[in-house]
């Protein structure tokens, strides 16, 4: 049986069990879909192609429909699926979001999995919102990702010094809350905060290099023990490689990558005004990540029966 025939929920559980990291590459600009799919196919790496609301509203992904159409045109289902990333209940600007409509739209468009982000809500409200999304997605056979804790970085204004954040554990996912959240929300995957941070999406910060983040592996181990579901690292660009590799042994099955490949695209486009060269810069960046950082070349074969 090829991977194209295996449900995504099963593949992600298999990835967690076999300690195989599944990178999820954000489409910040619509022409990035093509090099993302080409690079993972070339390297036989199972990956998700994903798009988030900020990719649509703050960058150049155009729309969920445009990304879905481009994905369907190019997709190799033996190495990819299409994921809706980060639909927040309350966004980085503190505004309420019509999340039911956006997630319903993605499900109607055939997205293979969806993410609801209620992490800015009180625990009970986050559980309730996630449960609603699970009730929308599960009858269609689509898994749901949720977030608990505060993966900082998208907010307006500068972050506190990273070492201060890491030492204090500010925003880290609480194991007791995580246990209850998974039990009551029916989420399939859980995005956790253990030292990872998002890349800035503000005009002032989006071009700057990310902090070289670390992960609190002891904290991650506690989360794995109490949740029992595949866990996700958001803010994957910039996390030190040795921590990433260790994290796959502690339940991390998916890592989101946005800043690194977006900046590669934007910088090359600014230099050359040539979309094809910018696309190749994305593919080059991904080859380095897949082969050297994540060491996931051939992971599609490791996930096969």
N, C-alpha and C positions, 0 to 999 in steps of 0.2 A: 504494500500500500504506500503510495506517495504521500508526501506531506500535504498536498493539495486536498486530499480526501479526509484528513484528520481535523476534527473541530479545533478551533483555536484554544478554547478552554482546556482541552486535553493536552494540546501542545505546550501550553504554559505550565501546566502541572508537571509534565514530563521534563521541561527545562529546569524547574526547581528541583525535582528529584535527582536529575543527572548533573546538576551544577553547571548547566549551560546558560550563558548569558545571552539574552535576546535584546539587541539594541533596537531602539525605536527612534527613527530619524525624522525630525520635524521639517515640514515643508513651509519655510518662511516665504518663499517666492515660487510661483507655480512652475517655472522651468526646472526647479530642483527635483521634481518627481522623477524625471528621466534618469539623471545620473545616480540617484539613490537606488532605483530598481536595478540599473545596469551594474553598479558596483557590488551589490549583494549577490546578484546572480553570478557574476564573474568569480566571486570568492566563495560561493556555495554557503553563504551565511544566512541563516533564517533571521529575518528582521521584520519590524513593523514600519510601515510608512504612515506617518501621523501628521495631523494638523490640529492646531489649537485656535481658539478664538483670537488671541493676540496676533497670530500669523495672518489672520484675515483682516483685522482692524488696524493693526499697527505696521504691518509689513506688506508683502505682495502676493499672498496666496489666493487672493480674489474672493473665493467662496468655498464652502464645503462641497457644493455641487461641482465646481470647476476642478477641485482636487480629485473628487471621486471619478469624474469623467476621464481625467488624465491617467489616474491609476488604472482604471479598467482598460484603457487603450494599451497600456504598457505592461501590465502586471504579469509576473511569473508567480503563480500561487504555490509553487513548490518551495519558494523562498521568502514570500512576503504575505502580509495581510494589511488591511487598511484600518487604522485606529483613529478615533476621535479623542484628541487630547484635551485636557483642561477646559471643561465648561464649568465655570464657577457659579455658585449661587450668589455670592458677592464678589465683585471683581477687585483687581489691584488698585482701582481708584475709589473703592468704597461704594460702588453703585450696584443696585439690584440687577440681576440678569434674568432674562426670560429663558431659564435653563430647560424647562420642559419642552418648549418649542424647538430649541436648538438640538437637543438630543433626539427628539422625535424626527426632526429633519434628517439627521445623520442616519438614523435607523431606516428611514424610508429610502435613503440614497444607497443603502446596502453596506454601510460601514460594518466591519466585522466585530468591532468592540467599541465601547464608549467609556468616557471618564466623566464622572460628576465630582466636582471639587467643592465640598462643603466645609473645607478646613477653617474658614473664617467664621463659622457658626459655632454656637454651643454644641456640646456633644450630642444631646438628644435631637437637636434639629438636623445635625449632620447625618445621624443615623436615619432619621425620617426621610430626608431628601434622597439619600442613597437607596433606601428601600423602594421608593417610588420608581427610581430609574431601573432597579432590578426587576420590578414588576413590568416595566415597559420592554426591557431587553431580553429577559430570560425566556419568555414564550417564543421568541424569534431565534433562540439558540445563540444569542450574543452575550459574551461576558462583559462584566462591569468592573471598572477600576474606580476606586475612591481614594481619598486622601485624609489622613489624620495626622495632626501635628502641623507645624508651620515651616514649610520649605521657603525660606525668605529669598528676596532678590527682585521680585517683580514690583514691589511697592515703590511709590514715588519717594525721592530723597535718598541720601546715602545710607548704606547699612552701617551699623556699629562695626568696629574692627573685628575681623573674622576670628582671631584667637580669643577674643572676649566672648563671642557668641559660642564658640566650641567649648570653652572651659565652663561656661555657665549652663550649657545644655538648653539654652533658650529656644523654645519651639520644638524640642525633641518630642517624638511620639511617645506617649505614656503607655507602658505595657499593659497596665490594668484597663485603661480605656480601650486599647487596641483589641484586647480579648473580647470585651463587651461589644465593641463596634462590629467586629467580624461576625460574631454570633447573631446579632440582631439586625444588621443591615442587609445581609445576603450578598455582600460584595464578593467578587471572585479574586481580585487582586487588590493589594493595599499599598499605596504610595506612602512612604514613611520619611520622617526627618531624623537623621542621625549624624548631621554635620554637613550634608549636601545643601547647596544653595543654587537658586536659579541665576541665569544670566540676566543682566538688566535689559529692560525693553524700553526704557525712557530714551528720549532723543539724546540726552546728555550722556547716558551710560552705555548705549548699545554697542558702541565701537570699541569699548575698553576691554582689555584682557581680563579674564575671570581669575578670581582667587584660586590658588591651588589647594582645593579643599581636602580634608581628611574625613574619615568615617569612624564613629565610635563603634567598634566591632562588638564589644561586650554588650552594649545597648541593643545592637542589632540582633545578637544571639538571643537575648531575652524576648524580643519581639517575635522571632521565629518560633520560639518554644510555645508562646501563648496564642499565636494566630493560626498557624497551620495552613496558610494560603501563600501563593507566590507573592513576593513583595517587589516593590518598584522603587528605583532611585530616580527622582527628578533632579534636573541640574547636573546631568552627567558630564558635560564638558568641564574639564579642569580638575576633576577628582583624580588624585594620584593613583597611578596604575596598580601599585601593590595593594591599595585598599580595595579597589574594584575587584581584583582577583580573589581576595580574601572574602569579600562580601558575597560572592557567588556560592561560597561554602556555607553561608549563614542565611540562605533563603532568598537572596536577591535574584530574580529571574529576568527582570526587564530593566533597562536603563534608557532614559530619555536623553537624546543628544540634539541640541538646537544651536546654541551659540557658535560652536566651533565650525560647523558646516555653513551656517548662515554668513558668518564673517568671511569665510573663504570665498563664497559666492559674491558677496557685496564688494569686497576689496578688488577681486579680479575684474568685476564688471566696471568698477570705477576707474581702474587702470586702462582697460582695453576697449570698453564700450562694446564688448563682444559676448553675447550670451553663451555661445558655444564654449568659449574659453572659460567663462565663469562656471559652466556646468562641469567642465573637466577639473576645475579647481575643487569642486564639491567631491567628485569621484576620487581625486588624489587624497583629499583630507580623510575620506572614509576608508580608503585602503590602509592608510597609516593607523587609523583607529582600530580597524578590524584585525589587522595582522599583528601590529606591534603592541597596542594598548590592551584591547579586549581579548586578543588571541582566540577569536571566534571563527576564523577561516575554517570552512568545512562543517560548521555547526549544524547545517541542515541534515547532513548525513548522520551526525551523532544523535539527532532527535528522531530519526527514522527507526522503525522496528528492526 
